[in-house]
Amino acid sequence: MNIEENIMKQKSRVQWLQLGDGNTTYFHASLKNREAQNRFTSLITNTGRTITSRAEIEEEITDFYKQLLGFCATQLLAVNIRVMKNGPVLNRSQQSHLIAPVSRKEVVMALQGINDNKAPVCDDFSAYFFRQTWGQIGEKIIDVCPTFLLHM
């Protein structure tokens, strides 16, 4: 029951569930409302034309991402054995940069890049919680990050 309720909470993004409301009619109505808000009923193309049919919307979105990401290769390139025989292709400075300890600035930037409603780990503490309590827990988190990252 808890797992189902957590899944529903994440889908609906309703904060009041944390305050004790359970699997109620209002909860499911909120979920249906959220699903309705996330549906595309129309889309304005790059040319300014409004499209409303499902097929046209799907085609427009697919074309957008094909243009953004490119097309799939017809054949995969083989690994160049001569390059592999040369050994490491990064210089010493680049290698050192890759294994450098995580800085305080990187930890803070990573936290700032997470949406308030998202939880960076599965303990149900959202990024908003970490931002609000950063003065009390920030140094501890920064101290733990290098050890945590070593065991990933």
N, C-alpha and C positions, 0 to 999 in steps of 0.2 A: 504494500500500500504506500509506504514511504517513497519507494523508487518511482512509482507511477505519479505520485503527487509532485515529486521533484521534476519529473519530465514535463508535466503539465505546467508547473510554475515557470520553467524556462521557456516553454512555448508561448505562454500568455504574457510573460513579463509583468505580472501583477504583483506589486510589492506587498499588498495587504495579506497575502498568503503567509508571510513570515509572522504576522501578528496573530495567527491562530485560526483563520478561516480555512475550511477544509474543502472537500469535494462537493461543492454546492451547485445549485442551479445558476446562481449569479456568476460563479467561477467559470462554468462552461459557456455561459452567455458571453462573458468577457473574452474567452478563448476564440469563440466563433467571430466576435467582432474584430479581434486582432487579425484573424485569418482573412476576413473580408477586406481589411485595410491593406493587406499585403498583396492583394490581387491586382493585376494590370487589367484595366478596362479599356484604356486607350494609351497611345504613345505618340509623341511628336518626333518625327524623324529629323535627321540633320538638315534636310531640305525645308523643314517647316511644315510638312504635311502631317495631319493627324490620322493615325490608323487605329481601327477599333476591332478588326477581326483577329481572332486568336492566331490563325495561320500567319497573317501578316506581321503580328507582334513577334511571334516566334522567329520568323525569318529575319526581321530587323535586328533582334537581339543576337541571333547567331551570326549575322553578317558583321555586326559591331565587334564581337569578340574575335571573329576570324581576322578582321583587319587589325585589331589590337594585338593579338597573339601571333598572327601569321598562320600559315598553313602547315599541315603535317608533311614531313618529308616522304617522298616516294620510296627512298631507300636510306638505310642508316649508314653513316660513314664508319669505316673500320678504324680501329685504334692504330695510330702510326707507331710501328715498332721502333723506328729509329729515335723518336722522341722519348719513348719509354726507356730506351737503353741509356739515354743521356742522364738519367737520374732525376733528382729534384730540379724543377724549373724555377722555383722561387729563390730569390737571394736570401742571405742570412737575415737581413733586416725584415723582409716580408715574413719569413718564418717566425721570427721573434714576435712580430706583431700579432700573428694568429694565436700564439700561446700565451700572450700577455694576460695578467690577471684582469678580471672585470673591474672597471673603475666605478667610483661612486656616481659619476655623471651618467654612465651607461645604464646603471640600475634605475636611476631616477627617470631617464628618458624612456626606458622600457615600460615603467609603470605609467608614465604619462600617455603612452601610446595605446593603453588598454581602455576600452569603453567602461564607464562607471558601473554598468550592470553585469559586466563579465567578471568571472572569477579566474585568476591566473592559475590556481591549483584547485583540486577537487574538495577543498575543505569548506566550501560555501561562503568564504569571505570574499566579497567583491572588491574590485579595484577602488571603488568609492570608500570602502572601509579602510583600505590601506592609505589612501590619500588623507582621509580625515584623522587617522591616528599616526601619521608619519612622524610627528614630533616625538612620540613615545617609543615607536618601534622601528623607525627608519634605520638607525645605526645597527640594530641587531640584525635586520634583514641584510644590510650591506655586508656585515661580518660573515653571515652564513652563505651568501651567494657563491663565493669561490669554492667552498667545500661542496655545496649542492651541485654546482656545474661539473665538478670533477667526477661525480658519481653518476652522471647522466649517460 
